[in-house]
């Protein structure tokens, strides 16, 4: 699955790469090279970040479901049926 950014998002990310290269590596990164590098990073590493985001979301969702389940258990009325 290819990660697609709007042109505005892509420009923002390329700007960040260019600033990083300039500040940390003392290298100039041209616009085309920045776009190429961004595409490469997305293709090679994007799935790892995407999957970690999904795992984090699943962890949060499971926590919320546990909280809801506990709240329901607390208000459950006693009956002769044991579960």
Order of alpha helices (4+ residues) and beta strands (2+ residues): alpha-alpha
